[in-house]
């Protein structure tokens, strides 16, 4: 592709879209309908969605979502509308606001695709309310209709613009559309590359094992096991956090790039609330994927490290599959998902025995789950029904979750909560925001947790949290070495 000649990268489909009778009819109808917002989706020349974010630095709010193995990537910036709620009814309120905003948007898509049209991007917090000063910026539930959004699905690239009508004539709106699309066509011509000298990487991982932290963790695990012995609940997930401070302001898009390179089988996400504050992660766990009445989720619980050789890796996987502690922890997750989906589903299917899901530095017990959903059920109902799963909360949920804050003594914020996107057609996808970090200026707070059951070993659980800190810590280390 010739990056120096922007005209050469204008796709024929883009020209045809603007000249099509359907688009002409859409423009003619703009002033005949009362909807205050327009959404226009057109095919566009390929550009890496994450690069598009870096080439548009002036937006306060940014969003990135990618699963490289599944060949999907979304980037977006700006805010035209937001849906937000707090409290125990926040899922219902987001559903109600979604219904209301449908009447406010007049949409045109030049191509028929499930990802064409306006998407709302964001997520929920773990608890019904956010209490931390930084986490409050995100709210307990918040989704944004962005000014622009790039979607890459395989070889298909779509640009969606959200435009305020403001009672303007169709010709003015057409000129705005042309101007904005031209900006994206010209992005490729602004791509630049510069080599940076490799510096020695400092060993920041040593900060994860301060003696006081380890002692406090052991105490929390023993407290949880004591409550299990008292029959308060059968499983609880405890998390801890560690802080990292860089010499300069952290660049979230650079971190996102490093994460997607190393963890292509994960949901790589970035939610930038303002220029100083972002939530970022590479989650291996799908919470919900909903399209045309088919609902996909999974049980993911039970962990062990990867081996240094093929034989060691297979041996570790065998150990995990035969671990009574991990199998019990995993069983709680799958059983809870089954129970929670049954009121909404005609049929729930999954293998009877868990499989192994291998990631870059860890392998998990994994059970894929598929359900057919009854007509009229909204995706936020399903998300509410599943959150939090026993993989990040506990079992039974109603008994275990109230103890989490009391034992952990940390503010989870959006950690281990649903993050993702949905559209106005009832489709959407959410991941569980684990393997994640809260960024604020030059500071990062990393989160990791593990499931505690009756025979949990505090030492093994401590090592498991160290393993789960690795994705974000490695990315931060790689970023930090450039500042040496």
Secondary structure by P-SEA (a helix, b strand, c coil): cccccccccccaaaaaaaacaaaaaaaaacccccccbbbbbbbbccccaaaaaaacccccbbbbbbbccccbbbbbbbbcccccccccaaaaaaaaaaaaaccccccccccccccccbbbbbccccccccccccccccccbbbbbccbbbbbcccbbbbbbbbbcccccaaaaaaaaaaaaaaaaaccccbbbbbbbbccccccccccccaaaaaaaaaaaaaaaaaaaaccccbbbbbbbbbbbccccccaaaaaaaaaaaccccbbbbbbcccccccccccccccccccccccbbbbbcbbbbbbccaaaaaaaaaaaaacaaaaaaaaaaaaaaaaaacccccbbbbbcbbbbbbccccccbbbbbbbbbcccccaaaaaaaacccccccccccccccccccccccccccccccccccccccccccccccccbbbbcccbbbbbbbbbbcccccaaaaaaaaaaaaaaaaaaaaaaaaaac
